[in-house]
Amino acid sequence: MSLKVVFINGSPHPKGSTWRSMVEVSKVLHEEGIIVEWIHVGVQPVRGCMGCNACKNGGLGRCKYGDDVVNVAIARMEQADGLVIGSPVHYAGASGAITSFLDRMFYAAKSKETFYGKPGAAIVCCRRGGSTAALEQLNKYFTISNMPIVSSYYWNMVHGNSPEEVVQDEEGMFVMRQLGRNMAWMLKSLQAAKEQGIHFPYVEEETRMNFIR
């Protein structure tokens, strides 16, 4: 069975610095025989999550407001084995568009079927600073969804204000390639484990608590 990874580019520029850094990862995955599917968030306004819970009613698993590609991403993730999210750094955080996008995607989806046990990797691209804060923000989507985080030789970030400058960040490019190799290894290891009857740990019934008594 072919392994598949969804790439979500959270930059408004379809072929900008963030895209170029993600391409370096995708090249390695292609070499490893892994299929890559791209989703570009684009420049259209992305509605934020309102917590209306329409996605939860009746087990819909989709956002009620399907006016962008959020529901497309959910559907693709249900058939995928891993996820890579890329974002430029805006004010020391992920872009507003990708933040609204991911808030709705992770909230609306049926997490056990959609994200559970699937490796996730975040990539950030900045001109100068704010990269570690943005990377931490994106990784939290994985850690709340039972997704193993794929790391690299260094933090998953590159520096450059254009695709040409990104390529000049030789260490950043190396980090991206290593990230691709590590993700391929993790995906293949998880697949081999399943074939041997070793499955991702079960999730017990959730207990939700408020701190107000």
MOFEN-V788035 format. One record per residue. SS is DSSP state (A for helix, B for strand, O for the rest). PSI is psi in radians with two decimals (NA if undefined). OMEGA is omega in radians with two decimals (999 if undefined). Layout:
# MOFEN-V788035
ss->[SS,SS]
psi->[PSI,PSI]
omega->[OMEGA,OMEGA]
This chain:
# MOFEN-V788035
ss->[O,O,O,B,B,B,B,B,B,O,O,O,O,O,O,O,A,A,A,A,A,A,A,A,A,A,A,A,A,A,A,O,O,O,B,B,B,B,B,B,O,O,O,O,O,O,O,O,O,O,O,O,O,O,O,O,A,A,A,O,O,O,O,O,O,O,O,O,O,A,A,A,A,A,A,A,A,A,O,O,O,B,B,B,B,B,B,B,B,B,O,O,B,B,O,A,A,A,A,A,A,A,A,A,A,A,A,A,O,O,A,A,A,A,O,O,O,O,B,B,B,B,B,B,B,B,O,O,O,O,A,A,A,A,A,A,A,A,A,A,A,A,A,O,O,O,O,O,B,O,O,O,O,O,O,O,B,B,B,O,O,O,A,A,A,A,A,A,O,A,A,A,A,A,A,A,A,A,A,A,A,A,A,A,A,A,A,A,A,A,A,A,A,A,A,O,O,O,O,O,O,O,O,O,O,O,O,O,O,O,O,O,O]
psi->[2.30,2.42,2.55,2.43,2.31,2.26,2.14,2.00,1.92,0.21,2.58,-0.23,1.97,-0.46,0.76,-2.74,-0.74,-0.80,-0.76,-0.67,-0.66,-0.59,-0.66,-0.61,-0.77,-0.59,-0.78,-0.73,-0.71,-0.76,-0.51,0.08,0.36,2.34,2.40,2.24,2.22,2.48,2.21,2.12,-0.67,-2.88,-0.04,2.60,2.37,2.04,2.42,2.83,2.33,-0.02,0.55,-0.30,0.24,-0.54,-0.44,-0.46,2.09,0.24,0.60,-0.82,0.34,2.69,2.39,-0.59,1.45,0.82,0.16,-2.81,0.24,-0.83,-0.52,-0.76,-0.71,-0.80,-0.70,-0.65,-0.51,-0.44,0.01,2.93,-0.20,2.98,2.36,2.19,2.25,2.48,2.51,2.83,2.08,2.04,0.85,0.47,3.08,2.79,2.64,-0.65,-0.82,-0.52,-0.84,-0.71,-0.90,-0.61,-0.80,-0.69,-0.82,-0.53,-0.69,-0.56,2.71,1.73,-0.65,-0.74,-0.52,-0.76,-0.38,2.10,0.07,2.20,2.44,2.53,2.39,2.49,2.35,2.61,2.26,2.80,-0.76,-0.95,3.07,0.03,-0.71,-0.63,-0.72,-0.70,-0.75,-0.72,-0.82,-0.64,-0.41,-0.44,-0.60,-0.74,-0.27,-0.01,0.34,0.71,2.17,2.35,2.30,2.17,-3.13,-2.86,-0.49,3.14,2.58,1.33,2.67,2.81,2.40,2.50,0.05,2.82,-0.61,-0.69,-0.61,-0.74,-0.53,-0.31,1.45,-0.66,-0.70,-0.70,-0.69,-0.74,-0.70,-0.75,-0.72,-0.62,-0.76,-0.76,-0.72,-0.66,-0.74,-0.77,-0.77,-0.75,-0.78,-0.60,-0.74,-0.67,-0.76,-0.66,-0.76,-0.68,-0.41,0.12,0.25,1.94,2.82,2.53,2.49,2.79,2.13,2.92,2.28,2.42,1.99,2.38,2.51,2.77,0.06,2.20,NA]
omega->[-3.12,3.07,-3.05,3.11,3.08,3.08,3.09,3.13,-3.09,3.12,3.05,-3.11,-3.05,-3.14,-3.11,-3.05,-3.14,3.11,-3.08,3.11,3.13,3.11,-3.12,3.08,-3.08,3.12,-3.13,3.13,3.07,3.13,3.13,3.10,-3.11,-3.12,3.10,3.06,-3.06,2.97,3.12,-3.11,3.02,-3.04,3.10,3.13,3.10,-3.14,3.05,3.11,3.14,-3.12,-3.10,3.10,3.05,3.14,-3.11,-3.07,-3.14,3.12,-3.08,3.14,3.11,3.09,3.13,-3.08,-3.09,-3.08,3.07,-3.01,-3.13,-3.13,3.04,3.14,3.12,-3.13,3.14,3.12,3.11,-3.13,-3.05,-3.13,-3.13,-3.07,3.01,3.13,3.09,3.13,2.91,3.09,3.08,-3.13,3.09,3.08,3.07,-3.12,3.13,-3.11,-3.09,3.10,3.09,3.14,-3.07,3.07,-3.12,-3.10,-3.10,3.14,-3.03,-3.01,2.98,-2.92,-3.10,-3.12,-2.96,-3.03,-3.02,3.05,-3.10,-3.12,3.11,3.10,3.07,3.10,3.08,-3.12,-3.12,3.05,-3.04,-3.02,3.13,-3.02,-3.08,3.11,3.13,3.13,3.10,3.13,-3.10,-3.12,-3.11,3.06,3.13,-3.02,3.07,-3.01,3.13,3.14,3.05,-3.14,3.11,3.13,3.10,3.13,3.14,3.11,-3.02,-3.09,3.04,3.12,3.11,-3.11,3.12,3.10,-3.14,3.11,3.11,3.14,3.13,3.06,-3.01,3.11,3.10,3.11,3.08,3.12,3.13,3.14,3.12,3.07,3.10,3.13,-3.13,3.11,3.11,3.13,-3.12,3.12,-3.12,3.10,3.11,3.11,3.12,3.12,3.13,-3.14,3.11,3.11,3.11,-3.05,3.11,-3.07,3.11,3.10,3.13,-3.13,-3.05,3.02,-3.13,-3.10,2.92,3.14,3.07,-3.11,999]
